[in-house]
Amino acid sequence: MDDSRDMTEVKKNIIIASPNVDFANSLKRFFEANGLNVVETVVILEDLIEFVEKLNHQKIPIDGILLTSDIAKKGGDKRLEYLSDYLLNIRTRFSHINITFLSNEPEGHPLLAELVSMGVYNIILKKEGVEGSIDAYGIISGFYKPAPFSSVAHFRNIDPSIPWRKIQQGGAPLTINVKVVNEPNKNETPKQTKDDWPEKDFPLFPESSVETAEINEMRTESQVTANEEFRMDDINISPKEQTCLNEGVSSLLPSIYDNTRLISIISPTSSGKTFLLGHLLNYLPVDTTVLDRSRELNNFPIKQKCYSHRPERFGEITVIESRGEREIIERSEVIIFVHTPHSYHREKYISLMNEILKSGIFVLPIMNMWSEDLPISAHDLVGKNVMAIVPYFPEWIAKTWAGKLLHITQLEQLASYLGKPIQR
């Protein structure tokens, strides 16, 4: 039995700590689709210990924390020394928790050396200006098989030109007051007030302390000025190999000899592809094969069968969602290219669209989440005739569409168009 299959047998309880709510929620969906259980998402650093202590008090085991370096930022101050001290608290109190640290800081930064010294070995550096430089499957693997010391030993080599502590002796744990709610007896329903909460100080190091009032002040200001430096563009979630099935993209796709029409819904970044695919399937025939590699369509009330592996038989139409993998583009007969008003101008959209157009593949551009309030037409934004303009739905943000599909006329018309012969 391969290691990837073993990893999915036991669910790990994970906390995601990042100031970017969209980034955290997107990773949460991805992690849970691949066998992890995300019990909390934290957007303010000062809340992290409180959540960990609360879950520990409720006897909910925490196996790992994914934390981004930008969560400590306050205004223009990165507060990296404070972040190191804060993590030392967690390592001292909960040394069994596997911490994965996504860092904006370069190799040679003293923060990385201090992380290694406190036993944080899952350190991943973001490559500046390189989209998809962080492998999402590698993050998941790290929660099951932590990196060895040898893989991060080089981070102990500090660049002396980087400003850091006046005395290079590592971090000093903070003394932080955390209040934990005692869970009431199931047979009783007493009301609890703040005065009923027991106080815990951990760890107790009187030589370095932060007053509760100061932390509360940090929390308020940090909530307002948190800088969202990590975004989904930094994460590569293109499955090179399925963690549960050990199958690559090539073995998943139909060949040119299969009696099916491969239709790909493509966009280099998050643009509502899953939303469109879930609703488009509502209007496509039952004899449609859905290649759902990340298993994100599990909660959709669709009538077609979804496969995360190559099925024995393909239907008349095969639909797959893609970030623009070359092998998918080359085998597609029709490509539905999804844009949003705020992403059409990005360099990767332009280059990928030009590449697809030059290949001669039939392309149907769609403008998703369109608002009539914008002072320019969707046709002008895309620069090509748009096949459909899907309006902005408040339900999309609330995610209620996963349980009950909306009726979208534009996609109903698109589905009927896909059934016609392609005129090249």
C-alpha positions, 0 to 999 in steps of 0.5 A: 500500500502506498504512503499517500493512501495511508495518509488519508486513513486517519484524519488530522485536526488542523488549524489555519492561521492567516489574515486573508479570509479568502485564502484561509477558507479556500485552503480549508475547502482544499484540505477537507477535500483531501482528508484533513479536518480543519477545526478552526481558521484564525485571522488574528495572531493573538487569537491563536493561543486562545483557540488552541487552549479552548480546543485542548480544554474540550479534549479536541486534539490538534495535530497541526497548525498552518501559519503564514508569516503575515498574520503578525503584521500590524500596520507597517510593522511585520512584528516578526520578533513578536511572532517568534516569541508567540510561537515559542509559547505554543511550542512550549505549551503544546510541543506535540502540535506539528506547525507548518510555517509559510514564510514571506521572508528569505533564506538567511532571515533570523526568524527562520533560524529561531523557528528551527531552534524551537523545533519547527521544521515544516518551513516553506518559503514563498518565491517572490513573483512566482505564482503557485510556488507553494505545493498544497499537496506538500503541505498536507504531506507535511502534517503526516510526515514532518520534515527532518532537521536536515532539510531545514538546517541551512536556515540556521545560517543567518544573514547579519545584514537583516535587522533583528534582536539586539541580543542574538539569544533566540526568543523569549516566551510571553506570559499571556492570560487566556480565559477558557470556558468550562463546558456545562454538564449536558444535563444542565443549562447554567448561564456562564459569565466571564467571571466563571471562566478560569484563568490560565497563564502559560508558560510562566516566564516573568522576565518577559511579559505582555499585559492583557490590555496591550494584547487587546490593543494589538488585536483591535488594531491588527484586525483593521490593518492586517495585510493579506500578503498570502493569496491563493495565487501562491498555492499550487493545487494542480494535482500532479498525482491524486493523493487518494488514487495515485493517478496523474492527470494524463491517466485520468483524461479520455484519449482522442479515441474515446467516444466523448467530447472533452469540455474543460472549464479553465481559469488560472485562479479562483474565478467561480469555476466550481460554481459554474460547473455545478450549475452547468451540469444541471442543464447537461444530459445525464450521460455526462462524465464529470472528472472531479479531481478535487472532489469539490462537487460532493455537496452539489445535488447533481444528477451526473456521476462524478469521478476522481479516477478514470471511469470504465466508460465515458459519456457523450460529454466529459467535463473537467475543471482545470487551472490551465494544465497543458495536457488538459488544454491539448485534449479539449475540444471545447474550452470554457474560459472563466473571467471575473471583472477583477481578473481579466487584465492579469498577465496570466489570463492574457498569456493563457488565452492567447495560447489557447486561441493560437492552438485553434481550440474552440473557446467560449469566454464567460464573464462570471460575477458580473455587476451592472454597476461597472462602467464598462461592458463585459465584452470590452473587458474580455476583448472577445465576444463573450459567450455568457455573462453570469451576474453576481449572486449574493448567494454565491458568497454565502455558499448556499448554492452548494445545497440548492442550485440557482436557476441561471438562464445564461448557463441553460443557454450555454448547455444547449449550445454545447450539444451542437456540432462545433463549427471550426 
